[in-house]
Amino acid sequence: MEQLTGIEYEKDVTGRTRYIRIDIDKYGENESLQDFLDGVEATLLKGSPTMPFADFVKEENTRRGLE
């Protein structure tokens, strides 16, 4: 496999390739990478407390002195 610049593959202690290091300066604007990272973040937040959007807007407006 040809090595891409700005992307490094790292192995764990057993020698298996398990990690990818990506140069954000080079690939940070890549839409597919952003979609992947958004998916990871959504998975991590699954089950977190939520609130209805209207309640959030009201709370923010109150906090900012708009209501």
C-alpha positions as CSV (number, residue, x, y, z in Angstrom):
1,M,0.0,0.0,0.0
2,E,1.3,3.4,-1.0
3,Q,2.0,5.7,2.0
4,L,0.1,9.0,1.8
5,T,1.9,12.1,3.1
6,G,0.2,13.4,6.3
7,I,-1.2,10.0,7.3
8,E,0.6,7.6,9.5
9,Y,-0.5,4.1,10.6
10,E,0.5,3.0,14.1
11,K,0.6,-0.5,15.5
12,D,-0.2,-1.6,19.0
13,V,2.1,-3.7,21.2
14,T,1.0,-6.9,19.4
15,G,2.0,-5.5,16.0
16,R,-1.5,-5.0,14.6
17,T,-2.3,-1.8,12.8
18,R,-4.8,-0.1,15.1
19,Y,-4.4,3.6,14.9
20,I,-4.3,6.3,12.2
21,R,-2.7,9.7,12.7
22,I,-4.0,12.3,10.3
23,D,-2.5,15.7,9.7
24,I,-5.4,18.1,10.4
25,D,-3.5,21.0,8.7
26,K,-3.4,19.0,5.5
27,Y,-6.8,17.1,5.6
28,G,-8.8,19.0,8.1
29,E,-11.1,20.5,5.5
30,N,-11.8,17.2,3.9
31,E,-15.6,16.7,4.0
32,S,-15.4,12.9,4.4
33,L,-13.1,13.3,7.3
34,Q,-15.4,15.8,8.9
35,D,-18.3,13.5,8.4
36,F,-16.4,10.7,10.1
37,L,-15.4,12.8,13.0
38,D,-19.0,14.1,13.4
39,G,-20.1,10.4,13.5
40,V,-17.6,9.6,16.2
41,E,-18.7,12.6,18.3
42,A,-22.4,11.7,17.9
43,T,-21.6,8.1,19.0
44,L,-19.8,9.4,22.1
45,L,-22.7,11.6,23.0
46,K,-25.3,8.9,22.6
47,G,-27.4,8.7,25.8
48,S,-26.3,12.1,27.0
49,P,-29.0,14.4,28.5
50,T,-30.9,16.5,25.9
51,M,-33.4,19.3,25.9
52,P,-35.9,20.5,23.3
53,F,-34.6,23.2,21.0
54,A,-37.2,25.7,22.0
55,D,-36.1,25.3,25.6
56,F,-32.5,25.8,24.6
57,V,-33.3,29.0,22.7
58,K,-35.3,30.4,25.6
59,E,-32.5,29.6,28.1
60,E,-29.9,31.2,25.9
61,N,-32.0,34.3,25.3
62,T,-32.5,34.6,29.1
63,R,-28.8,34.1,29.7
64,R,-28.0,36.9,27.2
65,G,-30.6,39.3,28.5
66,L,-32.7,39.1,25.4
67,E,-35.9,38.2,27.2
